[in-house]
């Protein structure tokens, strides 16, 4: 029973880390795409002020999207941790009740 609890908690932790890593990877990908788009714009024949404004807009949009995805992933990871703590508490209480004969 204890091994199952430990395994469940470890599985939840792994899932939380996976979600965070996916968010980081996606955020980095968004920023890379924004940089590439900015390079394309800068290499075009557009007036510099217009290019700079567009570049800033793309980067700001990418950062906002990356931040939002990171926050969502952190929230999901926190929820997984909270649920794991609740499960551990419930299983601990169940084991205590079984041992003390209160089940």
C-alpha positions as CSV (number, residue, x, y, z in Angstrom):
1,X,0.0,0.0,0.0
2,X,2.8,2.4,0.9
3,X,4.6,1.5,-2.3
4,X,1.4,2.3,-4.3
5,X,1.2,5.7,-2.6
6,X,4.8,6.5,-3.3
7,X,4.4,5.3,-6.9
8,X,1.3,7.5,-7.3
9,X,3.0,10.6,-5.8
10,X,6.1,10.0,-8.0
11,X,3.9,9.6,-11.1
12,X,2.1,12.8,-10.3
13,X,5.4,14.6,-9.8
14,X,6.7,13.3,-13.1
15,X,3.5,14.4,-14.9
16,X,3.9,17.9,-13.3
17,X,7.5,18.2,-14.5
18,X,6.5,17.0,-17.9
19,X,3.8,19.7,-18.2
20,X,6.2,22.4,-17.1
21,X,8.9,21.2,-19.5
22,X,6.4,21.2,-22.4
23,X,5.4,24.8,-21.5
24,X,9.0,25.9,-21.4
25,X,9.7,24.2,-24.7
26,X,6.6,25.8,-26.3
27,X,7.6,29.2,-24.9
28,X,11.1,28.9,-26.3
29,X,9.7,27.8,-29.6
30,X,7.3,30.8,-29.7
31,X,10.2,33.2,-28.9
32,X,12.4,31.6,-31.6
33,X,9.6,32.0,-34.1
34,X,9.2,35.6,-33.1
35,X,12.9,36.2,-33.6
36,X,12.9,34.6,-37.0
37,X,9.9,36.6,-38.0
38,X,11.6,39.8,-36.7
39,X,14.7,38.9,-38.8
40,X,12.5,38.5,-41.9
41,X,10.9,41.9,-41.3
42,X,14.2,43.6,-40.6
43,X,15.7,42.2,-43.9
44,X,12.7,43.5,-45.9
45,X,12.5,46.9,-47.6
46,X,10.0,48.4,-45.1
47,X,10.7,51.6,-43.2
48,X,12.7,51.0,-40.1
49,X,10.2,52.5,-37.7
50,X,7.4,50.3,-39.0
51,X,9.7,47.2,-38.8
52,X,10.7,48.0,-35.2
53,X,7.1,48.4,-34.2
54,X,6.0,45.2,-35.8
55,X,9.0,43.4,-34.3
56,X,8.1,44.7,-30.8
57,X,4.5,43.6,-31.3
58,X,5.4,40.1,-32.4
59,X,7.9,39.7,-29.5
60,X,5.4,41.1,-26.9
61,X,2.7,38.8,-28.2
62,X,5.0,35.8,-28.1
63,X,6.1,36.6,-24.6
64,X,2.5,37.1,-23.4
65,X,1.5,33.8,-24.9
66,X,4.5,32.0,-23.5
67,X,3.9,33.5,-20.0
68,X,0.3,32.5,-20.2
69,X,1.1,28.9,-21.1
70,X,3.8,28.8,-18.4
71,X,1.3,30.0,-15.8
72,X,-1.3,27.5,-16.9
73,X,1.3,24.7,-16.7
74,X,2.4,25.8,-13.3
75,X,-1.2,26.0,-12.1
76,X,-1.8,22.4,-13.4
77,X,1.4,21.2,-11.7
78,X,0.3,22.8,-8.5
79,X,-3.1,21.2,-8.7
80,X,-1.5,17.8,-9.3
81,X,0.7,18.4,-6.2
82,X,-2.4,19.3,-4.1
83,X,-4.2,16.3,-5.3
84,X,-1.2,14.1,-4.5
85,X,-1.1,15.5,-1.0
86,X,-4.8,14.9,-0.5
87,X,-4.4,11.3,-1.8
88,X,-1.5,10.7,0.5
89,X,-3.5,12.1,3.5
90,X,-6.5,10.0,2.7
91,X,-4.5,6.8,2.2
92,X,-2.6,7.5,5.4
93,X,-5.8,7.9,7.3
94,X,-7.2,4.7,5.8
95,X,-4.1,2.8,6.8
96,X,-4.2,4.2,10.4
97,X,-7.9,3.2,10.5
98,X,-7.1,-0.3,9.3
99,X,-4.3,-0.7,11.8
100,X,-6.3,0.6,14.7
101,X,-9.4,-1.4,13.6
102,X,-11.6,1.7,12.9
103,X,-12.3,0.7,9.2
